[in-house]
Amino acid sequence: MSSTRLPPRVSFASLTPNNLGNCQKNVHKIQTHLATGTVRKLNSVLFPIKYSEKFYNDILQPELEDFCKLVYYNDVPVGTFCCRIETSGGQMKLYVMTMGVLAPYRSRGLGSQCLDHIIRTAAAHQNPHLSAIFLHVQISNPAAKTFYERNGFKELGVFENYYKKLVPHDAWILEKEVTAGDVGEIDAA
């Protein structure tokens, strides 16, 4: 008997649970705690810094639901990405605060799928309209810089002493202009 191997299933789950109505307040708190607990655990493994309570409270804001997701690979949480909307140079831009995938799940296209979701969602976002996506990459991580450049990001410069508690302290500033052509077909997550 031969078994047919199904292709891996990649999905994105919101960090903010669906509105469950007033009678479901306790369920909402439990789901919120579980979501942030998973994100906290992933972040502690993926990133060399500890994020503040403010970070975790901010990523649960409803207006960021499309830009802050858990990444699942065959129903296993293996990564996360979190973005926020900022005003920069008089324009509204999306800032990628974190994006990471656990080491055993890298080189499977998950990072590209995350970034594609971020780009398409930013392009479709209308209130407010987002003109660009930007992020920082530690200068000791040229592989990450190359990944973003392959996906249309351009280096704007180096932010000296960006990282206070990491060595090296400097970070590349990378940005991609958001265009109507980036919209594509948005997956329901």
HELIX and SHEET records of a PDB file:
HELIX    1   1 ASN A   22  GLN A   24  5                                   3    
HELIX    2   2 LYS A   25  LEU A   46  1                                  22    
HELIX    3   3 GLU A   53  ASP A   58  1                                   6    
HELIX    4   4 PRO A   62  PHE A   67  5                                   6    
HELIX    5   5 ALA A  103  TYR A  105  5                                   3    
HELIX    6   6 LEU A  110  ALA A  124  1                                  15    
HELIX    7   7 PRO A  142  ARG A  150  1                                   9    
HELIX    8   8 ALA A  180  ASP A  182  5                                   3    
SHEET    1   A 7 VAL A  10  SER A  14  0                                        
SHEET    2   A 7 CYS A  68  TYR A  73 -1                                        
SHEET    3   A 7 VAL A  76  SER A  88 -1                                        
SHEET    4   A 7 GLN A  91  VAL A 101 -1                                        
SHEET    5   A 7 ALA A 132  GLN A 138  1                                        
SHEET    6   A 7 ALA A 171  GLU A 177 -1                                        
SHEET    7   A 7 LYS A 154  PHE A 159 -1                                        
END                                                                             
